[in-house]
Amino acid sequence: MKKLYIISYYFAPLGRADGINRSYLVRYLSELGWNIEVISCANPHGFMRNFQKDQSLMKIIPSDVRLHPVQSFYWGPFGNIAAILRLIPDPFLNWRRPAVKKGRDIVSSPGIIYAVAPPLINILVADEIAKNTGMPLVIDLRDNLFGIPEKTIPQIQGMVASTPFSLKEMLRHYGIDSRKGHVMYNGFPDDAVIQTLDKSDFHRNELKIVYAGLINLDQDPAILIRAIKLLEKRHPDTKGLIQTDFFGPKNYYTRWFLKPYLDEQFRFHGYIPFNEVVKKIASSDMAFSSLRGTRKSRGTDKSYCIPSKVYQYIATETPIFAVGPPGALSDLIRNEGIGLFAPFSDIGEQADMLYSVLTQRDMLMPMRENIRKLKPKMAMRTQVSGLDQYLTTIYEDMKCFSPL
């Protein structure tokens, strides 16, 4: 049986995209014949970070997948401060030693060392385990990640990325042969595919928009409320016609940046379990996604990114209204005809698009039809099937195994 050792600081029951996506990743790979062991952090923590747990995710993971949660000592805000000052490479460096030790204990048969990143700590741990064992190292970049040590690059036998934009940028940045690359979209799990609700009533005046997922300044989803308020100023007769619901973990952003806008029209519900939030998405007319697209000088403008929430929207056949920088997300929405996209900086265009939907609700129908055509490609099971073939080639090419 093919063997895979996954290194992932974030893992179930962590109730964020990392925990959800990793749970289904191991489930589908296990069904495809992989013998999987996972090293994760038992007590994830960090300054101004939310680590909401969702115990329902544990039911997704097959019983034959062996989990190894590893404790790290608590060092408060020190890790984040030290990383900002570049005194250490990653704020979770306190997890490195115990995670590597666990790797030494459990890695006994030949397999692939698979690091899902960010955070960078996963690659640092996986690299050390790979060097100790002589096993191939594959890194899976769900977001662009800069700062991988130069000494690690020659060890990398494979690089997986979440979009073609991301893969191209990362291969070029690290000087890695393009033949070692593979694209695996985040996709959506089977459990996100449910009967869509209230999608055919074009006679209602009200438009219901939902936002579900990570909430922070990188997304700044309050831009949706600002655009609606501008629309209502331009067209007073639309006041109150767009109802919005936000779902996600409570944190600094929800307290300081979102809360001032909230009222009966703009509602924040906090975090709810994954299987419940997909029902909320399915009962909405449109779903919202936002990316600020800042810090371009550091190569982190997010133009390469398609947020995980977008795949959940696709799973429920909910047309997407998105704002952000030009790139992977704008290309997906425009090329596939699955929604509307406007620049994050152009709130006027955002207001105009919302007005067009309010006054021409029948434009949502062809978007839903296009989503139905796109769904098979974006299913996580389809994406993991491609990953299976890619990893199998690397596994079969293993030439030696150095015993611990």
Secondary structure, DSSP 8 states (H G I E B T S, - for coil): -EEEEEE-SS-TTB-SHHHHHHHHHHHHHHHTTEEEEEEEESS---TT----B-GGGGGTS-TTSEEEEE-----TTHHHHHHHTTSSS-TTGGGHHHHHHHHHHH--S--EEEEEESSTHHHHHHHHHHHHHT--EEEEESS------GGGGGGEEEEEESSHHHHHHHHHHHT--GGGEEE----B-GGG-----S-S----S-EEEEEES--STTT-TTHHHHHHHHHHHH-GGGTT-EEEEEES---HHIIIIIGGG-SSSEEE-----HHHHHHHHHTSSEEEEE-----GGGT---TT---HHHHHHHHTT--EEEEE-SSHHHHHHHHHT-EEEEETT-HHHHHHHHHHHHH-GGGHHHHHHHHHHHHHHHBHHHHHHHHHHHHHHHHHT-------
